[in-house]
Amino acid sequence: MTNRLPAQPGEVIDRSTCLSFTWNGKQMTGFEGDTIASAIAANGVDVFGRSMKYHRRRGIMTADHWDPNLFLQVGDEPNVRAGSRKLEAGMEVSTQNVWPSLRFDLAASNQLVGRFLSSGFYYKTFMRPQFLWPLYQKILRKFAPGGEIHWRTSTHGAYDKRYVHPDVLVAGGGPAGMGAALAAADAGASVLLVEHYSELGGHLRWGDDAQRSTAADLAAACEAHANIEVLVDSTVTGRYDHNWIAVNQRSHSIAPERLLKAR
């Protein structure tokens, strides 16, 4: 692993446990606690995919769940968010929608005629004649982002949903979020505490010894409180009409992803 940083205080990887996986058919290793993206980057990879229209090279932007450049194919599952999905032994990870390879993608030749491919050109250019639309559709699909869906043979499993009715929903498990959750729970409210990352603590997890100790104490108090349900590796994605809040829960034992409908 050529780009691995030295050990850091509060890091979440276990350097004593190595995990083997493949990236575009090449054997690589990472550590327990790595995300897919961090493990690949630690092996010296700086290009993870290609842009949609001109197929320009794309690398890590935020290394987060929302990173637009880190949608990868994992086995038979497309569009995996590699910035948040944890690495597992034996994973077969590959880039999406390139040919013949990530480093040499023929679709990048679009850059040579970019001046003729204005925004939205395909909505006007491919309307006539109508009988050729099936052919146009196949060509355009080759340039669109996204992985391959193996719906006939997939062993990926099903997705799930759950309805919850807390008195208070707290988005974010940092010190402020944990403090708010504890205050509401101590007042008798039922609380759903949702944390985007795999552990509670927020920025305190990367602080000094005293800050990490504070984070651990607050997290333990939240997890032990009878009125608080803690969801880690989960994201509040929106608040809608009639006080309906959507939560995306990942890495669940029942399904790879679960939709929580909180109201």
Secondary structure, DSSP 8 states (H G I E B T S, - for coil): -TT-----TT---EEEEEEEEEETTEEEEEEET-BHHHHHHHTT----EE-SSS--EE--SS-STT-TT-EEEETTEEEEETTTSB--TT-EEE-SS-SB-SSSBGGGGGGGGGGG--TTHHHHHTSSSGGGHHHHHHHHHHHS------TTT------EEEEE--SEEEE--SHHHHHHHHHHHHTT--EEEE-SSSSS-GGGGGS-HHHHHHHHHHHHHHHH-TTEEEE-SEEEEEEEGGGEEEEEEES-SS-SEEEEEE-
